[in-house]
Structure formats: structure tokens, C-alpha cells
Amino acid sequence: MPPYRELYPVGTQVQVADRASLEEFARTWRYHNKLQPAQLEYAATGTTVASVGYYHGGDVLYELEGVPGVWHEGCIHPSTEVGAV
């Protein structure tokens, strides 16, 4: 994606990545807004994008409804569940 352009606008239904993917991200990500251990408990949770922000340089950061923490775009994907919220 181009800098400062989100893949998932506010209101988009998304799903947090599976636990193995989150653990890999947490292990390898070396920059800003690292995943917190408590965020791993929300793996595979369906939710909705509540807000979108940007780290200086263009990385997209999300807040999700009912799911604490700041989420990188690589840690979420489109919801695969019909009616997932």
C-alpha cells in the first residue's frame, strides 16, 4: 500500500490474525508499537475497525472495537465470517 493509505477504513469488518502469525510478528517486529503479550489473547477475533492512524513514515495503525491495543495492518485481515463483528 502507498504511505498514509489504509487497507481497512473505519467500519470495515476484520479479523485479527491467528495466534501463530501474531507470535511471529511479535518476535520479528523491531520498530514502533510492538504487540503486547495481552494482545495475543485476541487472535482470530472478529471485530470492526474503530479508528485508523499513521505512524510517521506511513505505517497504518488500527484500533479495533472491543479489542484492546494498537494493531498493525499485517496483524489483521478481512473477516471471513458472515456477519462477523
GUMARLUM-396485 format. One record per residue: x, y, z of N, C-alpha, C, O, CB in turn; residue number from 1. Coordinates in pm, whole numbers. Glycine has a CB too. Example, Ala and Ser with C-alpha at 12.3 -4.5 7.8 and 13.67 -1.06 7.14 Angstrom:
[rec [1319, -569, 780], [1230, -450, 780], [1320, -330, 780], [1424, -332, 846], [1131, -447, 905], 1]
[rec [1285, -225, 708], [1367, -106, 714], [1290, 3, 787], [1341, 114, 804], [1408, -60, 572], 2]
***
This chain:
[rec [84, -119, 0], [0, 0, 0], [88, 125, 0], [196, 126, 59], [-96, 0, 123], 1]
[rec [42, 232, -66], [115, 358, -62], [114, 414, 81], [23, 383, 158], [53, 460, -161], 2]
[rec [213, 496, 116], [213, 555, 251], [85, 633, 278], [27, 694, 188], [334, 647, 268], 3]
[rec [43, 631, 404], [-74, 705, 451], [-202, 668, 378], [-286, 753, 349], [-49, 852, 437], 4]
[rec [-215, 541, 350], [-337, 492, 286], [-374, 357, 348], [-301, 259, 332], [-318, 479, 131], 5]
[rec [-485, 354, 418], [-524, 232, 489], [-589, 131, 395], [-653, 167, 296], [-619, 265, 602], 6]
[rec [-571, 6, 429], [-634, -103, 356], [-777, -126, 409], [-865, -169, 335], [-550, -232, 369], 7]
[rec [-798, -97, 538], [-927, -122, 603], [-981, 9, 663], [-938, 47, 772], [-912, -231, 714], 8]
[rec [-1072, 78, 596], [-1130, 202, 651], [-1213, 175, 777], [-1253, 61, 804], [-1216, 271, 544], 9]
[rec [-1239, 281, 851], [-1325, 272, 970], [-1456, 207, 929], [-1515, 241, 826], [-1349, 413, 1033], 10]
[rec [-1502, 113, 1012], [-1627, 42, 986], [-1610, -90, 915], [-1705, -167, 906], [-1717, 128, 907], 11]
[rec [-1490, -119, 865], [-1464, -245, 796], [-1461, -361, 896], [-1400, -350, 1002], [-1332, -238, 717], 12]
[rec [-1527, -469, 862], [-1520, -589, 946], [-1391, -662, 914], [-1361, -693, 799], [-1644, -681, 923], 13]
[rec [-1315, -690, 1020], [-1186, -756, 1006], [-1174, -868, 1107], [-1258, -885, 1195], [-1071, -655, 1023], 14]
[rec [-1068, -943, 1093], [-1037, -1049, 1188], [-890, -1036, 1225], [-805, -1016, 1138], [-1070, -1191, 1131], 15]
[rec [-862, -1048, 1353], [-724, -1048, 1399], [-659, -1176, 1347], [-724, -1281, 1340], [-715, -1039, 1556], 16]
[rec [-533, -1168, 1311], [-460, -1285, 1261], [-458, -1398, 1364], [-484, -1375, 1482], [-316, -1247, 1223], 17]
[rec [-427, -1518, 1319], [-420, -1632, 1411], [-301, -1615, 1507], [-211, -1535, 1482], [-408, -1765, 1333], 18]
[rec [-303, -1691, 1613], [-203, -1676, 1719], [-60, -1697, 1668], [30, -1622, 1704], [-232, -1774, 1832], 19]
[rec [-38, -1797, 1584], [96, -1823, 1533], [148, -1703, 1456], [265, -1666, 1468], [97, -1948, 1443], 20]
[rec [62, -1642, 1376], [103, -1523, 1300], [134, -1406, 1392], [231, -1333, 1370], [-6, -1484, 1200], 21]
[rec [52, -1387, 1496], [79, -1279, 1591], [209, -1302, 1666], [287, -1209, 1688], [-37, -1266, 1691], 22]
[rec [233, -1427, 1706], [358, -1458, 1776], [479, -1431, 1687], [581, -1379, 1734], [358, -1605, 1821], 23]
[rec [468, -1465, 1560], [577, -1438, 1465], [599, -1288, 1449], [713, -1241, 1448], [546, -1503, 1327], 24]
[rec [491, -1213, 1437], [502, -1068, 1425], [568, -1010, 1549], [659, -928, 1539], [363, -1004, 1403], 25]
[rec [523, -1053, 1667], [580, -1003, 1792], [728, -1037, 1804], [806, -959, 1858], [503, -1061, 1911], 26]
[rec [766, -1151, 1755], [906, -1195, 1763], [996, -1119, 1666], [1113, -1093, 1698], [916, -1344, 1735], 27]
[rec [946, -1082, 1550], [1031, -1025, 1446], [1019, -873, 1429], [1110, -811, 1376], [1000, -1089, 1317], 28]
[rec [908, -812, 1473], [889, -668, 1455], [982, -592, 1548], [981, -616, 1669], [742, -628, 1481], 29]
[rec [1062, -503, 1496], [1163, -432, 1574], [1139, -282, 1587], [1224, -210, 1640], [1297, -454, 1513], 30]
[rec [1026, -234, 1541], [1006, -90, 1536], [901, -43, 1635], [893, -96, 1746], [968, -49, 1396], 31]
[rec [824, 52, 1599], [724, 116, 1684], [603, 27, 1712], [576, -68, 1639], [679, 246, 1620], 32]
[rec [530, 60, 1817], [403, -3, 1850], [411, -156, 1847], [337, -222, 1773], [295, 43, 1755], 33]
[rec [499, -211, 1928], [512, -357, 1935], [384, -416, 1994], [316, -353, 2075], [636, -397, 2021], 34]
[rec [353, -538, 1952], [238, -607, 2010], [268, -635, 2157], [380, -668, 2194], [207, -740, 1934], 35]
[rec [166, -620, 2238], [178, -651, 2380], [133, -794, 2403], [46, -844, 2331], [94, -552, 2466], 36]
[rec [192, -863, 2501], [155, -1003, 2526], [5, -1024, 2540], [-47, -1126, 2495], [225, -1052, 2650], 37]
[rec [-66, -932, 2602], [-211, -947, 2622], [-287, -948, 2489], [-396, -1003, 2481], [-265, -835, 2711], 38]
[rec [-230, -887, 2385], [-298, -884, 2256], [-306, -1022, 2192], [-396, -1047, 2111], [-225, -789, 2162], 39]
[rec [-216, -1111, 2227], [-218, -1246, 2169], [-347, -1320, 2203], [-389, -1409, 2129], [-98, -1326, 2220], 40]
[rec [-409, -1283, 2313], [-534, -1349, 2354], [-650, -1318, 2260], [-753, -1384, 2265], [-571, -1305, 2496], 41]
[rec [-634, -1220, 2174], [-739, -1181, 2081], [-720, -1239, 1941], [-787, -1198, 1847], [-748, -1031, 2073], 42]
[rec [-628, -1333, 1929], [-603, -1398, 1799], [-733, -1453, 1742], [-814, -1512, 1814], [-498, -1512, 1814], 43]
[rec [-752, -1434, 1613], [-867, -1486, 1537], [-1001, -1424, 1579], [-1106, -1479, 1547], [-874, -1635, 1552], 44]
[rec [-997, -1312, 1649], [-1120, -1245, 1690], [-1176, -1161, 1576], [-1102, -1085, 1513], [-1094, -1156, 1814], 45]
[rec [-1303, -1175, 1549], [-1371, -1091, 1452], [-1413, -960, 1517], [-1463, -961, 1629], [-1492, -1163, 1392], 46]
[rec [-1394, -849, 1449], [-1426, -718, 1504], [-1443, -617, 1392], [-1446, -654, 1274], [-1315, -673, 1602], 47]
[rec [-1453, -491, 1428], [-1470, -382, 1332], [-1363, -276, 1357], [-1327, -249, 1471], [-1612, -321, 1343], 48]
[rec [-1313, -217, 1251], [-1215, -110, 1264], [-1283, 12, 1326], [-1381, 64, 1273], [-1151, -74, 1125], 49]
[rec [-1228, 57, 1439], [-1283, 173, 1510], [-1213, 303, 1469], [-1278, 407, 1457], [-1271, 154, 1660], 50]
[rec [-1082, 296, 1447], [-1009, 415, 1403], [-883, 374, 1329], [-832, 263, 1344], [-974, 506, 1523], 51]
[rec [-835, 466, 1249], [-715, 444, 1168], [-620, 559, 1196], [-660, 676, 1196], [-749, 433, 1015], 52]
[rec [-494, 526, 1219], [-392, 628, 1237], [-268, 587, 1160], [-261, 479, 1102], [-359, 648, 1388], 53]
[rec [-170, 676, 1161], [-48, 650, 1084], [74, 684, 1167], [79, 788, 1232], [-47, 732, 954], 54]
[rec [171, 596, 1165], [300, 624, 1225], [377, 707, 1124], [362, 689, 1003], [376, 493, 1264], 55]
[rec [460, 797, 1173], [542, 879, 1082], [618, 787, 987], [692, 699, 1031], [641, 970, 1161], 56]
[rec [600, 807, 860], [660, 721, 760], [556, 641, 684], [585, 582, 580], [759, 627, 824], 57]
[rec [432, 640, 735], [324, 580, 659], [268, 449, 709], [167, 403, 655], [369, 561, 526], 58]
[rec [328, 387, 812], [272, 262, 862], [131, 286, 916], [108, 380, 991], [361, 201, 972], 59]
[rec [39, 200, 876], [-101, 214, 918], [-120, 141, 1051], [-76, 28, 1068], [-198, 157, 809], 60]
[rec [-186, 208, 1145], [-214, 152, 1277], [-364, 161, 1302], [-427, 263, 1273], [-133, 227, 1388], 61]
[rec [-420, 54, 1357], [-564, 44, 1377], [-599, 27, 1524], [-526, -34, 1600], [-620, -71, 1297], 62]
[rec [-713, 83, 1561], [-780, 48, 1685], [-905, -27, 1645], [-973, 9, 1548], [-814, 175, 1774], 63]
[rec [-934, -133, 1719], [-1044, -222, 1685], [-1150, -220, 1795], [-1117, -208, 1913], [-993, -366, 1662], 64]
[rec [-1275, -231, 1756], [-1385, -231, 1855], [-1376, -352, 1945], [-1372, -466, 1897], [-1522, -227, 1784], 65]
[rec [-1373, -328, 2076], [-1376, -436, 2174], [-1247, -516, 2184], [-1243, -619, 2251], [-1486, -528, 2143], 66]
[rec [-1142, -470, 2117], [-1014, -541, 2118], [-907, -439, 2155], [-878, -349, 2076], [-984, -609, 1978], 67]
[rec [-847, -452, 2273], [-751, -351, 2317], [-621, -352, 2236], [-584, -451, 2174], [-719, -370, 2462], 68]
[rec [-555, -237, 2239], [-424, -226, 2178], [-426, -159, 2042], [-532, -128, 1987], [-363, -360, 2165], 69]
[rec [-307, -137, 1991], [-286, -82, 1858], [-243, -197, 1769], [-158, -277, 1807], [-180, 35, 1859], 70]
[rec [-302, -204, 1651], [-279, -317, 1561], [-219, -272, 1430], [-268, -178, 1367], [-411, -392, 1535], 71]
[rec [-114, -337, 1389], [-53, -313, 1259], [-138, -379, 1151], [-208, -477, 1177], [94, -365, 1254], 72]
[rec [-131, -324, 1030], [-209, -377, 919], [-179, -525, 893], [-268, -600, 852], [-182, -295, 794], 73]
[rec [-57, -567, 915], [-20, -706, 893], [-75, -803, 996], [-62, -924, 980], [128, -718, 890], 74]
[rec [-137, -750, 1101], [-192, -835, 1207], [-343, -853, 1196], [-404, -920, 1280], [-159, -776, 1343], 75]
[rec [-403, -795, 1093], [-547, -813, 1072], [-570, -843, 924], [-485, -816, 839], [-627, -686, 1117], 76]
[rec [-686, -899, 896], [-723, -927, 757], [-874, -920, 746], [-943, -915, 848], [-670, -1067, 711], 77]
[rec [-928, -921, 625], [-1074, -912, 610], [-1142, -1027, 683], [-1092, -1139, 685], [-1114, -914, 461], 78]
[rec [-1255, -999, 742], [-1331, -1101, 813], [-1380, -1207, 714], [-1426, -1175, 604], [-1449, -1039, 889], 79]
[rec [-1369, -1332, 755], [-1417, -1442, 671], [-1551, -1495, 719], [-1610, -1582, 656], [-1315, -1554, 668], 80]
[rec [-1598, -1442, 830], [-1726, -1487, 886], [-1839, -1397, 837], [-1826, -1274, 840], [-1721, -1490, 1040], 81]
[rec [-1946, -1456, 794], [-2064, -1378, 755], [-2122, -1317, 881], [-2149, -1386, 978], [-2170, -1467, 680], 82]
[rec [-2141, -1187, 877], [-2199, -1117, 992], [-2103, -1101, 1107], [-2146, -1067, 1217], [-2320, -1190, 1039], 83]
[rec [-1974, -1123, 1088], [-1877, -1107, 1196], [-1869, -962, 1237], [-1871, -872, 1153], [-1738, -1159, 1154], 84]
[rec [-1861, -940, 1367], [-1847, -804, 1419], [-1748, -806, 1532], [-1720, -703, 1592], [-1983, -747, 1466], 85]
***
